[in-house]
């Protein structure tokens, strides 16, 4: 076994020295296992030990919790998701809108012709293959799960539109389509676009590793190779694995339902679902072993073509003119209302039911307590979607970046925003519109959601075949029959039907409980009576002789979409765990693919839907963290574009210490050599938690005017002390905390003003908003940064950290990355 520093050829994977940054050395932490024997070359491993082992430990902990205590885990994670939604709706809604505006600005800017790669690079894949891969990875199986079901839920379920009894039914149907398009449209895809764009820029043009931590290089530089970068990658591995596993588990249930509908001999249960999971896992493992160019690419092209063929079949078999009209109408409706809908956050609905409407002369129809929308709808739908899109952004964004080398920023944005949105809209309008049509026609034919206990009917038919049907025989599953059941029973009683006749009528259906909910030919089904997993296949079965064929066709497409998500997910996780290795060792690809299958299987067996839903809720809750990181990534992207466009010199004047220097954030092989100097900075940080007003006042006297020392010191000291005092006062005076935070914002504003003046004094680029945010979040670091950079002894030269380090530097050489060679 040998250990030593990796050579540049080994450590820098095809580094590109282009663009404003001039190339960056990879300082990531590595462990490499390289068997010397040819017979064991398959056992090669190359990974980041920090990211890999911590990720696996956290994944194991959460998975075990969900398996051992599925109900408790589901309740706890659901509470997390609910808390995030209720308290941060404004952030989710506002940030999605801000990102959409930001990406439009980038598209229209002068930077849009910059290439994701060297200026002479060419796209690796043709447009059709590229779009197929990014689309299949981006939407996964959600098209099938929600294609028919979501518009229907918005049409019949409780929301702010259905709460208005005066809304015409046709307008309600259009609103249902519009909400669906909103959830699957520009606001969703912009998340993938931003992550993919900055990763593509930093990896293919600058030469950084293709991993999530590289997004933040324009802001924190080599700190991405320390624990901050590893933390980002750990979160990305966890979110990606749980996202793929829960989708695999929940989607398997839909495949199982589809197979059962086609062949009732195939049971709906855990055994069937495990067979499906491992069939998909085996195919996905084979695909990921062949890499992007072969397996992933060809399967993506195949599932895209199958999906397109399926969509066209439904367009032609259904009411074609109606669906074409609906597409044109819905597109116009979407663009007319997207701004209002995009900024709507259910502010009044989340307050709870209103009161006093009648006192104010408002009209409340008989039978309605209120015309308000439900308070939990936004959290259950829109925030769920945004959390899900955001939680998947490391996975999809990284994959899109990986396949987008050689494309200009303008081409990239058009390909990841316009093209997928147009296609998704076609899908949702065609399938969703067909579902709404069927629901309305089924209602016209008296199909409805009854609660008649059909097993009770069968028993009565056996016991008393000639007995007339009577409502007094307790025919409903609950004590009282619902309106639908009463209407159906009244009709049978009116026709003088006996229990034997009713039994014979129910035997015409595959299942007795389908009676009254669907027709014998299955051309009409009351979809609102069916489970979400069944709605798609009920829709396919309505197309006569082609029903079974379309169901089978759908299952093949669905499975291929699953395989695409699983194999690309495995590849992305492996890249994250191996510092963005462009071609991770094959053994690692197999290991991560098997971990996905094992996790999904274990959750399904131990906790079923509850366990899977629990991890899904946890994954979505992590969307809050990524929402904040995405906002930071937008700033990083713009700064990177300025550098690549020649408008910003990355090697220009800077502060003498970085904002994160006190926290041991250097690459791991530099932490020991800088330990003493960093410890000194950390102690200064602790001191400046209380002494920041004095430190900032010193800086103010140097860069603004000596006369500002006392005003700055007194005012900042007052606000900081009031922040502490008012929090203590909260013990006896309720509400004092609000004044405390007002004082702290005033304090941060004062610090940010001095920082802006200091930047101007030192000719350092930046923005007042950046100054304000940093002054609020890390004011001790800001105070130290300004004071050390404006000292008379450091103003003479351009050295950054060297003067601070000179008195405290450790003489130890940098620790090398680890490499393990085995003699086998």
Helices and strands as residue ranges (DSSP letters): H 8-11, E 31-33, G 38-43, E 45-47, H 49-68, H 70-108, G 110-113, H 127-139, H 142-147, H 149-156, H 169-184, H 186-200, I 201-206, G 212-216, H 217-220, G 221-225, H 227-262, H 270-290, I 292-296, H 297-317, H 320-343, G 349-351, H 377-380, H 382-391, H 393-402, H 409-413, I 414-418, H 419-444, H 454-463, G 471-473, H 483-494, H 499-506, G 512-514, G 527-529, H 532-541, G 544-546, H 547-577, H 586-621, H 623-644, G 661-663, H 668-671, H 675-703, H 708-729, H 736-762, H 768-777, H 779-789, H 802-805
